[in-house]
Amino acid sequence: MTATLYCFGESGNAYKAALSMQLAGYAWTPRHVDFFNGETRTPEFRAINEMGEVPVLVDGDVTLSQSGAIQFHVAEATGKLTGANARERAEVLRWVLWDNHKLSSQAGTARFLMNFLPEDKRPQPVITFVQGRLKGAYDTLNRHLDGRGWMVGDGPTLADCACAGYLYYPEPFGFDRKDWPHVDAWLSRLSQEPGWKHPYDLMPGNPSDRAAK
């Protein structure tokens, strides 16, 4: 049976789940969610996920939301991307939690405010504040990757999929790969893994679709 991931291409959180499934060889298919026209606020979507968010994974009688929960479900089902031992598994969890709190939450906010709101509604003081916090997160990530090939252990794990979730997107949000050389090299390594795809190639929906209408 093939699982369904409710997602849309612009969502970095959905990309974390989709990329984890790709690298783990988990059978899945995307189902586009029309976020920008309010689908996540409809009663029909709330019946699938009471939180009104993507991603949502539906796999048989299992329905899961929140990217981290989906990631760990995929790892448990496939035995991949988990780390080689108990210590590494704890490190993977630590970095997934760090990403959710310190990196993706801030990057997603900055990217949305800077690109998906009308220009006259973009709150510049908020954007400046969030970008300041992001610089600290980029620095933490860059320092951690100095001398390492991967976030944890000798190969990609859920931690890599989580922390890279927003960093391949082309829209400006205060991240330039050339400013963070260890992050840049790591993103290049990850993109060479079998199954890797850019978020706009992996999931349906991108800004050009809306621009064409």
C-alpha distance (Angstrom), angle and dihedral (degrees) to the residues before:
residue distance angle dihedral
M1 . . .
T2 3.80 . .
A3 3.79 118.3 .
T4 3.79 122.3 -132.8
L5 3.78 122.1 -133.5
Y6 3.80 114.9 -159.2
C7 3.78 101.9 -146.6
F8 3.79 148.2 126.3
G9 3.77 129.2 -138.8
E10 3.78 97.5 -114.2
S11 3.81 93.0 58.3
G12 3.78 113.8 99.3
N13 3.78 90.3 -170.8
A14 3.79 90.9 55.8
Y15 3.80 88.3 47.5
K16 3.81 91.0 58.5
A17 3.79 90.0 57.7
A18 3.80 94.7 41.5
L19 3.79 93.5 47.6
S20 3.80 91.5 48.7
M21 3.80 89.7 53.3
Q22 3.79 91.4 47.6
L23 3.80 95.2 51.1
A24 3.81 93.0 42.7
G25 3.80 93.7 49.7
Y26 3.80 92.6 -119.9
A27 3.82 114.2 164.1
W28 3.78 109.3 -117.5
T29 3.78 144.1 142.4
P30 3.82 128.3 -154.4
R31 3.77 124.3 -119.2
H32 3.79 111.6 -162.7
V33 3.79 116.4 -126.8
D34 3.80 114.8 -156.5
F35 3.79 94.3 -137.0
F36 3.80 96.7 162.7
N37 3.79 91.7 57.0
G38 3.79 92.9 48.8
E39 3.80 103.5 -100.2
T40 3.81 93.3 143.4
R41 3.81 89.4 59.8
T42 3.80 94.9 55.1
P43 3.83 122.3 105.8
E44 3.79 89.3 -121.1
F45 3.78 93.0 57.9
R46 3.81 93.0 41.3
A47 3.78 87.4 57.1
I48 3.81 87.2 61.7
N49 3.79 96.2 40.6
E50 3.79 120.0 13.2
M51 3.81 89.5 -161.6
G52 3.80 91.2 65.2
E53 3.80 94.3 -133.3
V54 3.78 142.4 114.2
P55 2.93 141.5 -92.6
V56 3.79 104.1 60.1
L57 3.79 122.3 167.6
V58 3.80 119.4 -154.8
D59 3.79 112.0 -171.4
G60 3.80 113.5 164.2
D61 3.79 106.8 -61.8
V62 3.82 92.0 -12.5
T63 3.81 119.2 96.5
L64 3.78 117.4 177.4
S65 3.78 134.4 174.4
Q66 3.82 130.3 -173.1
S67 3.78 116.3 66.2
G68 3.81 95.2 -117.2
A69 3.79 93.1 53.1
I70 3.80 90.4 49.0
Q71 3.78 91.0 48.1
F72 3.80 93.1 53.4
H73 3.81 91.2 45.7
V74 3.80 89.1 54.7
A75 3.80 92.0 47.5
E76 3.79 92.2 49.3
A77 3.80 92.2 47.8
T78 3.81 94.8 48.5
G79 3.79 103.8 27.5
K80 3.81 88.6 -130.3
L81 3.81 136.0 118.0
T82 3.80 91.6 21.8
G83 3.80 104.4 110.3
A84 3.79 127.7 -102.2
N85 3.82 99.5 -91.7
A86 3.80 143.9 3.2
R87 3.79 93.7 -79.4
E88 3.80 92.4 52.0
R89 3.80 91.7 45.7
A90 3.80 89.1 55.2
E91 3.81 89.6 49.7
V92 3.79 91.0 50.2
L93 3.79 90.0 53.5
R94 3.80 91.2 46.5
W95 3.79 92.6 55.3
V96 3.81 94.4 43.2
L97 3.81 88.6 54.5
W98 3.80 91.7 45.0
D99 3.77 91.2 51.4
N100 3.79 93.1 49.8
H101 3.80 91.9 51.1
K102 3.80 105.7 31.9
L103 3.79 108.9 22.7
S104 3.80 118.1 21.5
S105 3.79 96.0 37.3
Q106 3.80 90.5 54.7
A107 3.82 96.3 39.1
G108 3.78 92.1 48.7
T109 3.80 91.1 50.5
A110 3.80 94.7 47.9
R111 3.79 93.3 45.6
F112 3.80 93.2 48.8
L113 3.80 94.4 47.2
M114 3.81 93.1 46.1
N115 3.79 99.5 43.6
F116 3.79 113.9 17.4
L117 3.80 102.1 45.0
P118 3.81 122.5 75.8
E119 3.78 108.2 -92.9
D120 3.80 93.8 -114.2
K121 3.81 91.1 55.3
R122 3.80 98.0 51.8
P123 3.82 109.2 116.5
Q124 3.79 102.5 -138.6
P125 3.84 97.1 -170.3
V126 3.82 89.7 54.3
I127 3.82 91.5 46.7
T128 3.80 91.3 50.4
F129 3.81 91.6 49.2
V130 3.81 93.8 49.0
Q131 3.80 92.4 46.1
G132 3.79 89.0 53.6
R133 3.80 90.2 55.1
L134 3.78 90.1 46.4
K135 3.79 92.3 56.7
G136 3.78 88.4 60.0
A137 3.81 90.4 50.7
Y138 3.80 92.8 48.3
D139 3.78 89.4 50.2
T140 3.80 91.6 51.2
L141 3.80 90.9 49.6
N142 3.80 93.6 45.5
R143 3.80 92.4 50.0
H144 3.79 92.1 47.7
L145 3.81 91.7 52.1
D146 3.80 94.0 49.7
G147 3.81 103.4 115.7
R148 3.82 93.5 1.3
G149 3.76 129.8 103.3
W150 3.79 94.4 -158.5
M151 3.77 139.8 17.6
V152 3.81 92.3 -105.3
G153 3.79 129.5 11.0
D154 3.78 127.7 -26.6
G155 3.79 101.6 -42.4
P156 3.80 144.3 26.4
T157 3.79 118.3 -60.3
L158 3.77 137.8 171.3
A159 3.81 86.7 -80.4
D160 3.81 91.0 65.0
C161 3.80 92.5 47.5
A162 3.80 90.7 49.1
C163 3.78 99.3 45.7
A164 3.82 92.8 44.7
G165 3.80 92.8 49.3
Y166 3.81 97.3 108.4
L167 3.78 101.3 20.3
Y168 3.81 99.8 85.6
Y169 3.80 95.2 56.0
P170 3.82 115.8 112.5
E171 3.81 98.0 -146.8
P172 3.81 114.2 102.9
F173 3.78 116.5 -106.3
G174 3.80 103.5 144.7
F175 3.80 100.5 -74.4
D176 3.80 122.0 115.2
R177 3.79 114.8 174.4
K178 3.79 93.8 -147.9
D179 3.81 90.0 63.3
W180 3.82 91.2 61.0
P181 3.83 108.3 45.5
H182 3.81 98.2 -178.9
V183 3.79 91.0 48.6
D184 3.80 89.6 47.2
A185 3.80 93.0 52.8
W186 3.80 91.4 46.4
L187 3.81 92.9 50.9
S188 3.80 88.9 51.4
R189 3.82 91.2 51.0
L190 3.77 92.5 48.9
S191 3.81 92.0 49.6
Q192 3.80 89.1 57.6
E193 3.81 93.6 58.6
P194 3.83 116.6 111.5
G195 3.79 109.4 -94.7
W196 3.81 96.3 20.9
K197 3.78 116.2 140.2
H198 3.78 133.9 171.2
P199 3.83 111.3 -101.2
Y200 3.80 92.6 -111.5
D201 3.80 89.9 53.1
L202 3.79 95.3 42.9
M203 3.82 99.4 48.6
P204 3.81 132.4 33.6
G205 3.78 119.0 -107.8
N206 3.80 132.2 54.4
P207 3.81 136.7 169.6
S208 3.80 92.9 -96.0
D209 3.82 89.6 63.4
R210 3.80 90.7 61.7
A211 3.79 93.8 40.2
A212 3.79 89.8 57.7
K213 3.81 93.1 57.5
